[in-house]
């Protein structure tokens, strides 16, 4: 089966998140070697199908005073990785 570049990014995101840590879009983009916008779009898709959670941190809650997002894998995301043999 052939994958396009966005499929590959989605798989890299899921694999990275499978370590159980919580990432920002920025840190996730660095880890999977893709730009922030691409990672955010792919994460939004993974979120819509229930494989990851995205939680917004408001400016008031953030240490930097700027809003950000926290991204983590769901149990369904772990199952999907196992099903894909990754």
C-alpha positions as CSV (number, residue, x, y, z in Angstrom):
1,X,0.0,0.0,0.0
2,X,1.3,3.4,-0.9
3,X,1.0,6.4,1.4
4,X,1.0,10.1,0.5
5,X,3.1,12.6,2.5
6,X,0.2,13.5,4.7
7,X,-0.5,9.8,5.5
8,X,3.2,9.5,6.5
9,X,2.9,12.6,8.7
10,X,-0.2,11.2,10.4
11,X,1.6,7.9,11.1
12,X,4.7,9.7,12.4
13,X,2.5,11.9,14.7
14,X,0.7,8.8,16.1
15,X,4.0,7.0,16.6
16,X,5.5,9.9,18.4
17,X,2.5,10.4,20.6
18,X,2.5,6.7,21.5
19,X,5.3,7.5,24.0
20,X,2.5,8.7,26.2
21,X,3.8,12.3,26.5
22,X,1.8,15.5,25.8
23,X,3.1,17.7,23.0
24,X,2.4,21.2,21.6
25,X,1.9,21.5,17.9
26,X,5.3,23.2,17.8
27,X,7.2,20.4,19.6
28,X,5.4,17.7,17.6
29,X,6.3,19.4,14.4
30,X,10.0,19.4,15.4
31,X,9.8,15.8,16.4
32,X,8.2,14.5,13.2
33,X,10.2,16.9,11.0
34,X,7.3,18.7,9.4
35,X,6.1,22.3,9.5
36,X,3.8,23.5,12.2
37,X,0.8,24.2,9.9
38,X,1.0,20.7,8.3
39,X,1.2,19.0,11.7
40,X,-1.7,21.1,13.0
41,X,-3.9,20.2,9.9
42,X,-3.0,16.5,10.2
43,X,-3.7,16.5,14.0
44,X,-7.1,18.1,13.4
45,X,-8.0,15.2,11.2
46,X,-6.7,12.6,13.7
47,X,-8.7,14.4,16.4
48,X,-11.9,14.3,14.3
49,X,-11.6,10.5,13.9
50,X,-10.8,10.1,17.6
51,X,-7.2,9.0,17.5
52,X,-5.8,12.0,19.4
53,X,-7.0,14.6,21.9
54,X,-6.3,18.3,21.4
55,X,-6.8,20.5,24.4
56,X,-6.5,24.3,24.2
57,X,-4.6,26.1,26.9
58,X,-5.8,29.7,27.2
59,X,-3.5,32.7,27.5
60,X,-4.5,33.0,31.2
61,X,-3.5,29.4,31.9
62,X,-0.3,29.5,29.9
63,X,3.0,30.2,31.5
64,X,4.0,32.3,28.4
65,X,0.8,34.3,28.4
66,X,0.0,33.0,25.0
67,X,-2.6,30.4,24.1
68,X,-1.4,26.9,23.0
69,X,-2.5,23.4,22.5
70,X,-1.7,20.1,24.2
71,X,-1.9,17.0,22.0
72,X,-2.0,13.4,23.2
73,X,-2.9,10.0,21.8
74,X,-6.2,8.3,22.7
75,X,-6.6,4.6,23.5
76,X,-8.2,4.3,20.0
77,X,-5.0,5.8,18.5
78,X,-2.9,3.2,20.3
79,X,-5.2,0.5,18.9
80,X,-4.9,2.0,15.4
81,X,-1.1,1.9,15.6
82,X,-1.1,-1.7,16.7
83,X,-3.5,-2.6,13.9
84,X,-1.2,-1.0,11.4
85,X,1.7,-3.0,12.8
86,X,3.6,0.1,14.0
